[in-house]
Amino acid sequence: MSQTARTTPPRSTDGADTDAGLLARLGPGVITGVSDDDPSGIATYTQVGSQFGFGLLWVLVLSFPLMGGIQEICARIGLVTGRGLAGNLRRHFPRPWLYASVGLLLVANTINIGADIGAMAASLQLLVGGPILFYTVAFGAGSALVEVFVPYHRYVAYLRWLCFAVFSYVGVVFVVHVPWGDVARAIVRPSADWSRASLLSIVAIFGTTISPYLFFWQASEEVEEQRMSGWEKPLKLAPYQAKRQLTHMESDTWFGMGVSAFVAFFIIVTGAVVFHAHGITEIRTTREAAEALRPIAGRFAHLLFSLGVIGTGMLALPVLAGSSAYAIGEAMRWPTGLEKAPRAASRFYLVIAVSTIGGVVLNLLHFDPIRALFWTAVVNGVASAPLMFVIMLLANRPVCMGHFVLPRRLQVLGWAATLVMAASSIALLVVAL
């Protein structure tokens, strides 16, 4: 680590973490997975539940192994090479692929940030009243300032605590009646009408659970954690560390993706039971969901839902802005890293600030980012397939991965995920045309 980097207590040389307890064991995989259930994702899942009831729960069951597999592949690329995805794309693929991927990521992330900030501000206003404009600016400014000026090794502790916010959506289910028999039948005997609306929702679910910003964030944060440890090295340079690093990464990643899918499942169930069963089939925003919950499911469910929106938003904002900064910084060969001091990585932190400010401005201009968000999820679903194709090629190149090219298990999961994303996108385009 350079002298301009912020210092952090190294791990012991035998690999044991100096921090004890559960929080210290939550790594990039868990933070990535939980951030996937951000306010915009909550709006998408709630809309799916309200519109189709339990009918599309099978999509989440299918997406879990696929999202786990592709995230493990991205994390593996980071650990093996010591670089994030954009850095590896720059070294091994034509620049148009790199710039197209990073440009799409920046636009989608900025809209996502705007949607999340708007949902957080609306939820806080529902709980305590007050000016929504002030809350909008405060959430955006607070997130950017903390991410820029608090070192990663301290900041990550707050992110780990915020991971528990998603379980508020599990709590909502226990204050309403759920016909679990119907839920089980919907999973065991999946059905879909294959209409345009159904296919749009399927692609949106895939685009929310398997999203490009998650690819870039986890790969870069695996590198960040590796550098921060004080002893871990890229596996191409230190293959003797492979067993410990890969084992920890695999368990962390799959646990994080499991939590993400588990919570998303409960959000769809909530939407089906609370809204669809009462004839409410159009929930466009998290604010609408929270307001509709109160008369149907009670004030406690409304409180849990609103607090969950705020907590998950506080976790998702730095992940969205950070993934954009890592991607652009690596593509442009700038110094990158949340552990670096602002002066040492000024352009990296500028991207974080600008993308967060962009999200705030979208709200101030009364742009409807929530409505655009569903389509952003669809666009992510369509755009993920070619990016995943490139990731699979990258992860199978010995010049990039050395002896750590993908094993058969990840070959199957990675290519299956790519094919499913491509097939769902093609089916949507066929129906739309």
ZIPENOR-V473525 format. One record per residue. D_LAST is the distance of its C-alpha to the last C-alpha in whole Angstrom. Layout:
((D_LAST) (D_LAST))
//
This chain:
((53) (54) (57) (55) (53) (53) (55) (55) (57) (56) (56) (59) (59) (59) (55) (56) (55) (57) (55) (56) (54) (50) (49) (50) (48) (45) (43) (40) (38) (39) (38) (35) (34) (35) (34) (30) (31) (31) (31) (27) (27) (29) (27) (24) (26) (27) (24) (23) (26) (26) (23) (23) (27) (28) (24) (23) (26) (26) (23) (26) (29) (26) (26) (30) (31) (28) (28) (32) (32) (30) (32) (35) (34) (34) (37) (38) (37) (39) (42) (43) (42) (43) (40) (37) (34) (34) (37) (36) (33) (35) (38) (36) (32) (31) (31) (28) (27) (29) (29) (25) (25) (28) (26) (23) (26) (28) (25) (24) (28) (29) (26) (27) (31) (30) (29) (32) (34) (33) (33) (36) (38) (37) (38) (41) (42) (41) (44) (46) (45) (46) (44) (40) (41) (44) (42) (39) (41) (43) (41) (39) (43) (44) (41) (42) (45) (46) (44) (45) (49) (49) (50) (47) (50) (50) (47) (46) (48) (46) (43) (44) (46) (43) (41) (43) (41) (38) (40) (40) (37) (39) (42) (39) (39) (43) (43) (41) (41) (38) (38) (38) (38) (34) (33) (34) (33) (29) (30) (32) (29) (26) (23) (19) (17) (14) (12) (10) (13) (15) (13) (13) (17) (17) (16) (18) (21) (21) (20) (23) (26) (25) (25) (26) (28) (30) (30) (32) (34) (36) (36) (38) (40) (41) (43) (44) (46) (47) (49) (50) (52) (55) (55) (51) (50) (47) (47) (47) (50) (52) (50) (53) (51) (48) (49) (50) (47) (44) (46) (46) (42) (41) (42) (42) (38) (37) (39) (37) (34) (35) (37) (33) (31) (34) (34) (30) (31) (33) (31) (29) (32) (33) (30) (30) (33) (34) (31) (29) (32) (33) (30) (29) (25) (24) (26) (25) (28) (31) (33) (32) (32) (36) (36) (35) (37) (40) (41) (39) (40) (43) (44) (45) (41) (40) (43) (41) (38) (39) (41) (38) (36) (39) (40) (37) (36) (39) (38) (35) (35) (38) (35) (32) (35) (36) (34) (33) (36) (37) (34) (34) (38) (38) (35) (38) (41) (42) (45) (43) (44) (44) (48) (49) (51) (49) (51) (50) (46) (46) (43) (41) (42) (41) (37) (38) (40) (37) (34) (36) (37) (33) (32) (35) (34) (31) (33) (35) (33) (31) (28) (26) (26) (25) (22) (21) (22) (19) (17) (19) (19) (16) (16) (19) (18) (15) (18) (21) (20) (21) (24) (25) (25) (27) (29) (30) (31) (33) (35) (35) (37) (41) (41) (40) (41) (44) (45) (42) (39) (37) (39) (37) (36) (34) (33) (31) (30) (29) (27) (26) (24) (23) (21) (20) (18) (17) (15) (14) (12) (11) (10) (9) (6) (5) (5) (4) (0))
//
